[in-house]
Amino acid sequence: MDGRIHRSALDHLPFFITAPGETDVLFSGMVVVMLVLILVIGNLYFQLHALPERMAHRTNLVQMEVVAVLVLISLFTHNHFFWIAGLLLALIRIPDFSTPLASIAGSLAKIAEQHDEHQENPTPVRDSLGRATPNRPVELPLRSASDLNPNHDEHDPAPEGVPNAPPLNKGN
């Protein structure tokens, strides 16, 4: 065989077969079409994949960050559960608890500052030797039930249904 095509075979060859040494137009066209399809489908995939994150932009910052992390995890692990969880979290509006709590904390700080301004010259607490000590609460000794009630009998039972209650004095 010398590698040449017989003259009678040229009439029966399909259009996509090229002669030796010529450019294969169909192959070049399919390479371009495949590259364009890969770019378009990849772009649609990433747009769909970022859908929960774009939906979460109207929510609060913490919720948006959680959704973004879930979407990113699902992108790298190919685990669709994370993407579905991110999508559901983006659809649900979680109430903002931090703003009211921050407002309450700020108001309490202002009240504490006003309270400190009214106590400019507090009287110092004196210890047993008469020295001034910093103001701190005075600890009182714990008192027993017999100190509170002189008629108390240690052997009286405690009332039923009341935990840690002193015993009842049934003699009175």
C-alpha positions in Angstrom: 0.0 0.0 0.0 1.3 3.4 -0.9 -1.1 5.5 1.2 -2.9 7.1 -1.7 -6.7 7.2 -2.0 -8.2 5.7 -5.1 -10.0 8.1 -7.5 -13.3 6.2 -7.2 -13.2 6.4 -3.4 -13.1 10.3 -3.4 -16.8 10.4 -4.6 -18.0 8.3 -1.7 -16.1 10.0 1.2 -18.2 12.1 3.6 -17.7 15.9 3.8 -15.9 15.8 7.2 -12.9 13.7 6.0 -10.1 16.0 4.9 -7.4 15.3 2.5 -3.9 14.6 3.9 -2.0 17.7 4.8 -5.1 20.0 5.0 -6.6 21.6 8.1 -9.4 19.7 9.7 -12.1 22.4 9.9 -14.7 20.2 11.7 -12.2 19.4 14.5 -11.2 23.0 14.9 -14.8 24.1 15.0 -15.7 21.4 17.6 -12.7 22.5 19.8 -14.0 26.1 19.7 -17.6 25.0 20.4 -16.5 22.8 23.3 -14.4 25.6 24.9 -17.4 28.0 24.7 -19.8 25.4 26.1 -17.4 24.6 29.0 -17.1 28.3 29.8 -20.8 28.9 29.6 -21.8 25.8 31.6 -19.1 26.6 34.2 -20.3 30.1 34.5 -23.9 28.9 35.0 -22.8 26.4 37.6 -20.9 29.0 39.6 -23.8 31.5 39.3 -26.2 28.8 40.6 -23.7 27.8 43.3 -23.5 31.4 44.5 -27.3 31.9 44.6 -27.7 31.3 48.4 -24.9 33.8 49.1 -26.5 36.5 46.9 -29.9 35.9 48.5 -28.3 36.2 52.0 -27.0 39.8 51.2 -30.3 41.2 52.4 -30.1 39.5 55.8 -27.9 40.4 58.7 -24.1 40.1 58.6 -23.7 37.0 60.7 -26.3 35.1 58.7 -24.7 36.1 55.4 -21.3 34.9 56.7 -22.7 31.5 57.7 -24.4 31.1 54.4 -21.2 32.0 52.6 -19.2 29.5 54.6 -21.7 26.7 53.9 -21.7 27.5 50.1 -17.9 27.5 50.1 -17.7 24.2 52.0 -20.2 22.6 49.5 -18.1 23.9 46.6 -14.9 22.2 47.8 -16.5 19.0 49.2 -19.1 18.5 46.5 -21.5 17.7 49.3 -24.9 19.1 48.3 -26.2 19.0 51.8 -24.2 22.1 52.7 -25.5 24.0 49.6 -29.1 23.1 50.5 -28.6 24.1 54.1 -27.1 27.4 52.9 -30.0 28.0 50.6 -32.6 27.3 53.3 -30.7 29.5 55.8 -30.7 32.3 53.2 -34.4 32.0 52.7 -35.2 32.2 56.4 -34.9 35.6 58.1 -33.3 35.1 61.5 -34.2 37.9 63.9 -31.4 40.2 65.0 -30.8 39.7 68.7 -27.5 41.5 69.0 -28.7 45.0 68.2 -31.3 45.2 71.0 -28.9 43.6 73.5 -26.2 46.1 72.6 -28.7 48.9 73.1 -29.6 47.6 76.5 -26.0 47.3 77.5 -25.4 50.9 76.3 -28.3 52.2 78.3 -27.2 50.3 81.4 -23.7 51.8 81.0 -25.2 55.3 80.9 -27.3 54.6 84.0 -24.2 53.4 85.8 -22.3 56.5 84.9 -25.1 58.7 86.1 -25.2 56.7 89.4 -21.5 57.2 89.9 -21.8 60.9 89.3 -24.3 61.2 92.2 -22.0 59.4 94.6 -19.0 61.8 94.4 -18.1 61.7 98.1 -19.0 58.3 99.4 -18.3 57.7 103.1 -15.4 55.3 103.5 -15.9 52.1 105.3 -13.7 51.7 108.4 -12.2 48.4 109.5 -11.8 47.2 113.1 -8.6 49.4 113.5 -10.4 52.5 112.2 -8.5 52.5 108.8 -10.5 53.5 105.7 -11.1 50.6 103.4 -12.5 50.6 99.8 -16.2 50.5 99.7 -17.3 46.9 99.4 -20.4 45.0 100.6 -20.2 43.9 104.2 -20.5 40.2 104.7 -22.9 39.2 107.4 -22.5 35.9 109.2 -25.1 33.3 108.3 -27.7 32.8 111.0 -29.3 29.5 111.9 -33.0 28.9 112.3 -32.7 28.8 116.1 -31.3 32.3 116.1 -34.3 33.6 114.1 -36.9 31.7 116.2 -36.0 31.2 119.9 -38.9 28.7 120.2 -37.4 26.5 117.5 -37.0 22.8 118.1 -34.2 21.1 116.1 -36.2 17.9 115.9 -39.3 19.3 114.2 -39.9 18.1 110.7 -39.7 20.4 107.7 -42.9 21.4 105.9 -43.9 19.0 103.1 -43.3 20.2 99.5 -40.9 23.0 100.5 -37.3 22.1 99.9 -34.6 23.4 102.3 -37.2 25.0 104.6 -36.6 25.2 108.3 -38.5 22.6 110.4 -42.0 23.5 111.6 -42.6 24.1 115.3 -45.7 22.1 116.0 -45.7 23.1 119.7 -47.0 26.7 119.0 
